[in-house]
Amino acid sequence: MTVIVLAVIAVAISMFGSTVINRVTTVMFVHIVLVLGLQMFMGNSGILSFAHVGFMAIGAYASALMSIPAENKGRSLPNLYEPLMGVELGFLPAILVGAIAAAAFAAITGVALMRLSDTAAAISSFALLVIVNVVLSQWNEVTNGPRTLAGVLKYTDLWTAFGWAVIVVILAFLFKESALGMKLRASRDNMHAADAIGINVVKTRWIAFVLSAFVAGLAGGLWAHFITSFQPDALYFKMTFLVLMMLVVGGPQTISGATLGVIVITIIYEGLRSVENNLALSGALPFKTVGMTEIVLAVALIVMLALRPGGIIHTVELGGGVRRRREQKPSASA
């Protein structure tokens, strides 16, 4: 059902959408990839993670570094290490390298991080995000430091982003129904009981953490090859807040909810931003409206957490209720 909804959106936008709406929808599909990567870990483990936008940043910079044409690297990255100057990969190999780089970083840091739980794990993941941003902002030779990295070729379009979103939706469903996903949810519901029945909680969390970082790295590569020029701060606090809001509002425990959360928040965010820009240009208000979009979204998040803490779709996947009723009919008649 989730894939059908995404397909309908993609077809409708490609046929009737303007250039601006096409661009917004492409970014939305990339966000779906990122949010589902986060959902695979956070939704099944119950551990809040701020680090996934950092993994997205690693994927974005690594894939960009691998795909920028060799003749352009001298201008985009004048201090780049000599062995990397001649490296030039195609789109698919480049984003896979970015995803692997993000997964490798998660594998190293996750060894210690996955031993933590609750508040300690959340704070540590936040520290990981800060570390990634500081390194990217200061590593002039590889990232051009805090300045804009330009020269990235544009490979991601509406259908490319849609295709990867569908792949990740399927991957997230397969992961959720796999033995690993069930073990992870068991550790989420009762860590001590899961440990008592023989589940290696730390190892299960670590594998899920690495896999979700790989997906977040893919999202970074797709984003980089759509935006084509960016700075480290573009993938930092603001993006983290937006992504977490998408997941929490939609429902972190379901793939359908996470996907719906991205769609809903994208519509609200773009609508609020349009209103904010129009108010600023018209001068209708006696005060500045900078930050109005973020403030309204924050208030909406608080209200959502108070009224429906499980999100729009809490536990039953989209279409899951229909399947359950169909499965129960024969037993009822019997």
Secondary structure, 3 states (H helix, E strand, C coil): CHHHHHHHHHHHHHHHCCHHHHHHHHHHHHHHHHHHHHHHHHHHHCCCCCCHHHHHHHHHHHHHHHHCCHHHHHHHCCCCCHHHHCCCCCHHHHHHHHHHHHHHHHHHHHHHHCCCCHHHHHHHHHHHHHHHHHHHHHCHHHHCCCCCECCCCCCCCHHHHHHHHHHHHHHHHHHHHCHHHHHHHHHHHCHHHHHHCCCCHHHHHHHHHHHHHHHHHHHHHHHHHHHCCECHHHHCHHHHHHHHHHHHHHCCCCHHHHHHHHHHHHHHHHHHHHHHHHHHHHCCCCCCCCCHHHHHHHHHHHHHHHHCCCCCCCCCCCCHHHHHHHHHHHHHHC
